C-alpha cells in the first residue's frame, strides 16, 4: 500500500538546525523513499512496508542522539 507521510522534527536546543538536517540527510539515504521538502516539514511517499521500518530506525537514532526532540507525523493511506 502506497502511503504519504508528513513529518516535522523540532530539536529543542539552541543549535536546532544541525540535528534536523542530519535527520533529513539520513532519510535521503533510502532510495525507496520519495522525499519532498518544505520549510516546516518533509513529505515522504512510498510503500508502507518500506517507510515504517525506516522511520522507526531513523527516529530512534535521532532520539538517542538528541532526546530533547519532538516529532509530528501525519500519515495518509491510499495515495497514488
SVG drawing of the C-alpha trace seen along z (x, -y; Angstrom):
<svg xmlns="http://www.w3.org/2000/svg" viewBox="-7 -29 32 33">
<polyline fill="none" stroke="black" stroke-width="0.4" points="0.0,0.0 1.4,-3.4 1.2,-6.0 2.2,-9.6 3.8,-10.8 4.4,-14.4 7.0,-14.6 8.3,-17.6 11.2,-17.4 11.7,-20.0 15.1,-19.8 14.6,-21.5 18.0,-23.2 19.7,-26.4 21.6,-24.8 18.4,-23.1 19.3,-23.2 22.1,-20.5 20.0,-17.7 17.2,-18.4 19.5,-18.5 21.1,-15.2 17.7,-13.5 16.7,-14.7 20.0,-13.5 19.5,-10.1 16.1,-9.8 17.7,-10.7 20.0,-7.7 17.0,-5.4 16.3,-5.3 12.9,-3.7 11.6,-6.9 10.4,-9.8 11.1,-12.9 9.7,-16.4 10.9,-19.3 9.2,-22.4 10.1,-25.0 8.1,-23.2 8.1,-19.5 9.3,-16.7 6.9,-14.7 7.6,-11.0 5.8,-8.9 6.3,-5.1 5.2,-1.7 4.0,-1.3 6.3,1.7 9.3,-0.3 8.5,-3.6 7.6,-2.4 10.8,-0.4 12.9,-3.3 11.0,-5.9 11.3,-3.6 15.1,-3.3 15.8,-7.0 13.6,-8.4 15.1,-6.0 18.6,-7.1 17.7,-10.8 16.1,-10.4 19.2,-8.5 21.3,-11.4 19.0,-14.2 16.3,-13.1 15.0,-16.6 13.2,-16.4 9.6,-16.3 8.3,-14.6 5.0,-15.5 3.8,-12.8 0.8,-12.7 0.2,-9.5 -2.3,-9.1 -3.1,-5.8 -4.4,-5.2 -2.1,-7.6 -1.2,-7.1"/>
</svg>
